[in-house]
Amino acid sequence: MSAKIKADVMAKWMNTEWIPAHPDEAWTILWTTAWCVHDRVTPHLDGLNFSRNGYAYAGFESIPCRVIPRIVHRWTGWSGAYVFRFQHEQEPEKTIEVLLMSAFWSDSGGMVTLSCVPQEHVKLWYAFSDECERLYNALNPQRKIHIIGGRMDSFEPTVEWDDVVLPEDLKRDLLHDVEAFFKRGINVYQRLKLKPFRKILMAGVPGTGKTMLCSALGKWALDQGYLVVYISSVDMQGATFHKIEQALQIVSNSRFPALILLEEIDAYLHDKQKAMVLNVLDGAESVINEHGTLLIATTNYPEAIDERVLKRPGRLDRIFIIPEVRQEEDAERMLRRYIGELWRDEHKTLVPKLVGFPGAFIREVAIYALTQVALDADGEGSDLPELPLEALTESFKRLKAQIDMRDDFLVKRGTMTFNSNGGKG
């Protein structure tokens, strides 16, 4: 039997048996991920801490279904019909039921899975399905960084560690700390009967490359076969504690060491949830992966972080300050990287002026200059002939003027300026 024929049989049963028996809801039938009933996921659903829009996951059960026999396949999952329940967190008498039907359609273990969902709760079900997929991936790491709270479910990092431009001693110290925890530190924690949970904070003004560092460290961890989870605040829920809790729940079920990346941790430390975040950092209320979990957090504004976080031993094990470019050799390396094959020795003339600026500014100087040259060369082919020093210098002057105007505007409004040092220019 083909997957389509099997799906038609399942949909017919939903329309003739389930929906008429539940007339108070407006139902919709959806294709659904099979991870929800995968045999590696279901044992972990009992302890799953999942909630959306005021409803929390409350369990699932198998129900009789004459068109699908219940079969357990050790490689793929369970076939059969199941009801997943979600309970309102403030009004427990309110519950949502979702019917899931899953069936094998081939001898090789291929499955087709449909769900019958109340129309007004489709987003809740999609979020739960995504959570089951993340849980499966936590148990079976892939070459992707899994995202919690983002517009995408995952992404593949492309930044190599060698691409990161930092003072060499800082770069070496940071990677050594990460490597030491995963390769030797976990055994030390376990020998001392401590949870193998380490926390690192990277602090620096905007544009110093903290996001790039996270991406490079994420790729490094994937190369080691570790699980990597990125906590994002870009969705409508913003920076909420449950995302941190959700990430810890996912990695706690992993059979592999795990890296959690949390950008802008200060956004999660507002009054309503600060105590909960502190408890997580303490490890007191954290379910930790026995294979080791490293949390790397970033902040642009360390002064906004409570002293109870920064100064209490154990909440943050190590703090790295990511500076603006301080050495001419670092500024030159960064400028060379962004200019690429068009680099000429005369470009070194600009390097001293770049010291004191964040890496994002140096990148924009190069990109703006290259863009202007490309516009001037329009119609002469896709390859740029060269990048004159004059174009690079003009780009620097224009961008620095924009920063100066911005800072002047903010000063006049009585607002704190960003830390744009201006170097020797």
C-alpha positions in Angstrom: 0.0 0.0 0.0 1.3 3.5 -0.9 1.7 6.3 1.6 -1.2 8.2 -0.1 -3.6 5.3 0.1 -2.7 4.8 3.7 -3.3 8.5 4.4 -6.6 8.4 2.7 -7.8 5.5 4.9 -6.7 7.4 8.0 -8.3 10.7 7.0 -11.6 8.9 6.2 -11.6 7.3 9.7 -11.0 10.8 11.2 -13.9 12.2 9.2 -16.3 9.4 9.9 -15.4 8.4 13.5 -13.5 11.0 15.4 -14.9 14.3 14.2 -18.6 13.3 14.5 -17.9 12.1 18.1 -16.5 15.6 18.9 -19.0 18.0 17.3 -18.1 21.0 19.6 -14.8 21.7 17.9 -13.9 22.9 14.4 -11.3 20.3 13.2 -8.6 20.4 10.6 -6.5 17.4 9.4 -2.7 18.0 9.1 0.3 16.1 8.0 2.4 15.6 11.1 5.9 14.6 12.1 6.3 11.0 13.1 8.7 12.0 15.9 5.8 12.5 18.3 5.5 8.6 18.5 9.1 7.7 17.8 10.3 5.1 20.3 13.3 7.2 21.2 11.1 10.2 22.0 8.0 8.8 23.8 9.9 7.6 26.9 10.9 11.2 27.6 7.5 12.8 27.1 6.4 12.1 30.7 8.9 14.7 32.0 8.5 17.1 29.1 8.0 20.7 30.3 6.1 22.2 27.3 3.6 25.0 27.3 2.2 27.5 24.7 -0.5 30.1 24.8 -1.5 29.1 28.4 -1.7 25.4 27.7 0.7 22.8 29.0 1.4 19.3 27.7 -0.5 16.8 29.9 0.2 13.4 28.4 -1.0 11.0 25.7 -2.6 7.6 25.4 -3.4 5.0 22.8 -7.0 4.6 21.7 -8.6 1.7 19.7 -8.7 2.2 16.0 -10.0 -0.5 13.6 -8.1 0.7 10.6 -4.6 0.8 12.1 -3.2 -2.0 14.3 -0.8 -0.9 17.0 2.7 -2.0 16.0 6.0 -1.1 17.7 9.0 -0.9 15.3 12.3 -0.7 17.0 13.8 1.5 14.4 11.0 4.0 13.6 8.3 4.2 16.2 4.7 3.2 17.0 1.8 2.8 14.7 -1.8 3.3 15.9 -4.1 6.1 17.1 -3.2 8.3 20.0 -4.8 11.2 21.8 -2.4 14.0 23.0 -3.8 16.3 25.8 -2.9 19.8 26.8 -4.3 21.4 29.9 -4.9 25.1 30.6 -2.4 26.3 33.2 -4.9 28.7 34.9 -8.1 26.8 34.4 -7.3 23.0 34.6 -10.8 22.0 33.6 -10.0 23.3 30.1 -8.3 20.7 28.0 -7.4 20.3 24.3 -7.3 17.0 22.6 -5.4 16.2 19.4 -5.8 12.9 17.6 -2.7 11.5 16.0 -2.7 8.5 13.7 0.5 6.9 12.5 0.9 3.8 10.2 3.5 1.9 8.4 3.1 1.9 4.7 6.2 0.0 3.7 8.2 -3.0 4.9 11.3 -0.8 5.4 9.6 1.1 8.2 8.3 4.1 6.3 5.5 5.9 8.2 2.7 8.2 7.4 1.3 10.4 10.2 -1.8 12.6 10.3 -3.3 14.6 13.1 -6.7 16.0 13.7 -6.4 19.3 15.5 -8.9 22.0 16.7 -8.4 24.8 14.3 -7.8 27.5 16.9 -5.0 25.4 18.4 -3.0 24.5 15.2 -0.1 26.7 16.3 0.1 24.9 19.6 0.2 21.6 17.9 2.9 22.7 15.4 5.0 23.9 18.3 4.6 20.6 20.2 5.5 18.7 17.0 8.6 20.8 16.6 9.5 20.1 20.2 9.3 16.3 19.6 11.6 16.7 16.6 14.1 18.7 18.7 13.9 16.0 21.3 14.6 13.3 18.7 17.6 15.3 17.4 18.9 15.8 20.9 19.1 12.0 21.1 20.5 11.8 17.6 22.7 14.9 16.9 22.8 16.2 13.4 25.0 18.6 11.6 22.8 21.5 12.6 22.4 23.9 15.5 18.8 23.5 16.8 17.0 26.8 17.5 14.5 27.4 20.3 12.3 30.5 19.8 13.5 31.4 16.3 11.9 31.8 12.9 13.7 28.6 11.8 14.1 25.3 13.5 17.8 25.0 12.8 20.7 26.3 10.9 24.1 25.1 9.7 26.9 27.3 10.9 29.6 28.2 8.4 32.0 30.2 10.5 35.3 28.3 11.1 37.3 29.0 14.3 40.2 30.2 12.1 37.9 32.9 10.8 37.6 34.5 14.2 39.8 37.6 14.7 40.6 38.2 18.3 43.8 38.9 20.3 45.6 35.6 20.1 45.9 35.1 23.9 42.1 35.7 24.3 41.2 33.4 21.4 43.5 30.6 22.7 42.2 30.9 26.3 38.6 30.8 25.2 38.9 27.7 23.1 41.1 26.0 25.7 38.4 26.6 28.3 35.8 25.0 26.1 37.9 22.1 25.1 39.1 21.4 28.6 35.6 21.2 30.0 34.4 18.7 27.4 37.5 16.6 27.2 38.7 16.6 30.9 36.4 18.7 33.0 33.3 16.5 32.9 35.2 13.7 34.7 36.4 16.1 37.3 32.8 17.4 38.0 31.5 13.8 38.3 34.4 12.8 40.6 33.5 15.7 42.9 29.8 14.6 42.7 28.9 17.9 40.9 26.6 18.3 38.0 28.8 18.7 34.9 27.3 22.1 34.0 29.7 25.0 33.1 28.6 28.5 32.3 30.7 31.1 30.4 29.8 34.7 29.7 31.2 36.7 26.8 30.7 40.4 27.3 31.5 43.3 25.0 30.0 46.3 23.2 27.8 45.7 20.1 29.7 44.7 17.0 32.8 43.0 18.7 32.0 39.6 17.2 30.2 37.7 19.9 27.6 36.3 17.5 30.4 35.2 15.2 32.1 33.6 18.1 29.0 31.7 19.0 28.6 30.5 15.5 32.3 29.4 15.3 32.1 27.6 18.7 28.8 25.9 17.6 30.5 24.6 14.5 33.4 23.4 16.5 31.1 21.5 18.8 29.2 19.9 15.9 32.5 18.8 14.5 33.1 17.0 17.8 29.7 15.2 17.5 28.1 17.3 20.2 24.5 18.5 20.4 24.2 22.3 20.0 21.1 24.3 20.9 20.7 28.1 20.3 18.2 30.0 22.3 16.6 32.9 20.3 14.4 35.7 21.4 13.2 36.9 18.0 9.8 35.2 18.0 6.7 36.9 19.5 7.4 35.4 23.0 10.7 37.3 23.2 13.2 36.5 26.0 11.3 34.2 28.3 12.6 31.8 30.9 10.7 28.8 29.6 13.1 28.8 26.5 16.1 28.3 28.8 14.2 25.6 30.6 13.2 24.0 27.4 16.8 24.0 26.1 18.0 22.3 29.3 15.2 19.8 29.1 16.3 18.9 25.5 20.0 18.5 26.2 19.3 16.6 29.4 17.9 13.7 27.3 20.9 13.7 25.0 23.4 10.8 24.9 26.1 13.3 23.9 27.8 16.3 25.4 25.8 19.5 24.7 26.5 23.2 24.1 23.8 25.8 24.7 24.2 29.3 23.1 22.3 32.1 24.8 22.7 35.6 23.3 21.8 38.7 25.2 21.3 37.0 28.6 20.6 40.4 30.2 17.2 40.4 28.4 16.2 37.3 30.4 17.0 38.8 33.7 14.0 41.1 34.2 12.3 41.2 37.6 9.6 38.6 36.8 11.9 35.8 35.9 15.3 36.7 37.4 15.0 34.3 40.4 14.2 31.4 38.0 17.2 32.2 35.8 19.4 32.4 38.9 18.3 29.0 40.1 19.1 27.5 36.7 22.6 29.1 36.8 23.1 27.7 40.2 22.2 24.3 38.8 19.9 23.7 41.8 16.8 23.3 39.6 18.5 22.2 36.4 18.2 18.7 34.9 21.6 18.3 33.5 23.0 16.0 30.8 25.4 13.6 32.5 27.6 13.8 29.5 28.2 17.5 30.2 26.5 20.7 29.3 28.3 24.0 28.5 26.2 27.2 28.5 27.8 30.1 26.6 25.9 33.4 27.2 26.6 36.8 25.7 25.8 40.4 26.7 26.3 43.8 25.3 25.6 45.4 28.6 27.3 43.6 31.5 26.4 46.6 33.7 22.7 45.6 33.3 23.3 42.2 34.8 22.7 41.8 38.6 25.8 41.5 40.8 24.1 38.3 42.1 24.9 36.8 38.7 28.3 38.3 38.0 29.9 38.0 41.4 28.5 34.9 43.0 30.8 32.0 42.5 29.3 29.2 40.5 26.7 31.1 38.6 29.1 32.1 35.9 32.3 30.1 36.0 34.2 32.3 33.6 33.7 35.8 32.1 35.5 36.8 28.9 35.6 40.4 27.8 35.5 40.6 24.0 37.1 44.0 23.2 37.1 46.3 20.3 40.1 45.9 18.0 43.1 46.9 20.1 46.1 45.9 18.0 47.0 47.0 14.5 47.8 43.4 13.5 44.2 42.4 14.4 42.7 45.3 12.5 44.8 44.3 9.5 43.9 40.6 9.7 40.2 41.6 9.8 40.5 44.1 7.0 42.3 41.5 4.8 39.7 38.9 5.5 36.9 41.2 4.3 38.7 42.6 1.3 39.9 39.2 0.1 41.7 38.9 -3.2 41.6 42.7 -3.8 43.9 43.4 -0.8 46.9 45.6 -1.6 49.7 46.6 0.6 48.7 50.3 0.3 45.5 49.4 2.3 47.7 49.1 5.4 47.7 52.9 5.5 44.1 52.8 6.9 44.8 50.2 9.5 45.9 52.5 12.4 42.7 54.4 12.1 40.6 51.2 12.6 42.1 50.4 16.1 39.5 51.0 18.8 36.5 50.2 16.6 34.5 47.0 16.9 34.9 44.3 14.2 31.5 45.1 12.7 32.6 48.6 11.9 35.7 47.3 10.1 33.6 44.8 8.1 31.2 47.6 7.1 34.1 49.8 5.9 35.3 47.0 3.6 31.8 46.1 2.4 30.8 49.7 1.7 34.0 50.4 -0.3 33.6 47.2 -2.3 30.0 48.0 -3.0 30.8 51.5 -4.3 33.6 50.2 -6.5 31.2 47.6 -7.9 28.6 50.2 -8.7 31.3 52.3 -10.5 32.4 49.3 -12.5 28.9 48.3 -13.5 28.8 46.9 -17.0 32.5 46.0 -17.0 32.0 42.4 -15.9 31.3 40.7 -12.6 34.9 40.8 -11.3 36.0 44.0 -9.6 39.2 45.3 -11.2 40.7 46.6 -7.9 39.9 48.4 -4.7 41.7 51.8 -4.6 42.9 53.1 -1.3 40.9 56.2 -1.9 37.7 54.2 -2.0 38.5 52.5 1.3 39.5 55.8 3.0 36.3 57.5 1.8 34.3 54.6 3.2 35.9 54.9 6.6 35.3 58.7 6.7 31.6 58.3 5.8 30.9 55.6 8.3 32.8 57.4 11.1 30.9 60.6 10.3 27.7 58.6 10.7 28.8 57.4 14.1 29.8 60.9 15.2 26.5 62.3 14.1 24.6 59.5 16.0 26.6 60.1 19.2 26.1 63.8 19.0 22.4 63.3 18.6 22.2 60.9 21.6 24.2 63.3 23.7 21.8 66.2 22.9 18.9 64.0 23.9 20.7 63.1 27.1 21.0 59.4 26.1 24.1 57.3 26.8 26.2 56.8 23.7 27.5 53.6 22.4 31.2 53.0 23.0 32.7 54.0 19.7 36.3 54.7 20.4 37.4 56.2 17.2 41.0 54.9 17.4 43.7 57.1 16.0 41.6 58.7 13.3 
